[in-house]
Amino acid sequence: MTKAEIIETIYNKIGFSKKESADIVELVFDTIKETLEKGEKIKISGFGNFVVRTKKPRIGRNPQTGEEIEISARKVLTFRPSQVLKSALNKGRGEGV
């Protein structure tokens, strides 16, 4: 699903104008982005958690040459779905599948 499709869904389901729907979606995404840029966690009840983690530098290998290279320190974004979301995704699936 694209941002345009999210805007279209809000437009169709709630009845806001397309501009209002686009403004709402942009505001939500901007708020999420700004919060994560500050290194803060986002917890959306019934959906999941977004957390920024810092990875330390480490030694890796170039798979083509086998040469050792340093992989620089960086921040990564992780998402952990809530139990509610996990259950919804697996609804109707048999145990052990």
Secondary structure as the mmCIF struct_conf table of DSSP 4:
data_model
#
loop_
_struct_conf.conf_type_id
_struct_conf.id
_struct_conf.beg_label_comp_id
_struct_conf.beg_label_asym_id
_struct_conf.beg_label_seq_id
_struct_conf.end_label_comp_id
_struct_conf.end_label_asym_id
_struct_conf.end_label_seq_id
HELX_RH_AL_P HELX_RH_AL_P1 LYS A 3 ILE A 14
HELX_RH_AL_P HELX_RH_AL_P2 LYS A 18 GLU A 37
TURN_TY1_P TURN_TY1_P1 LYS A 38 GLY A 39
STRN STRN1 ILE A 42 ILE A 44
TURN_TY1_P TURN_TY1_P2 SER A 45 PHE A 47
STRN STRN2 GLY A 48 LYS A 55
HELX_LH_PP_P HELX_LH_PP_P1 LYS A 56 PRO A 57
STRN STRN3 ARG A 58 ARG A 61
TURN_TY1_P TURN_TY1_P3 PRO A 63 THR A 65
STRN STRN4 GLU A 68 ILE A 71
HELX_LH_PP_P HELX_LH_PP_P2 SER A 72 ALA A 73
STRN STRN5 ARG A 74 PRO A 81
HELX_RH_AL_P HELX_RH_AL_P3 GLN A 83 LEU A 89
TURN_TY1_P TURN_TY1_P4 ASN A 90 GLY A 92
HELX_LH_PP_P HELX_LH_PP_P3 ARG A 93 GLY A 94
TURN_TY1_P TURN_TY1_P5 GLU A 95 GLY A 96
#
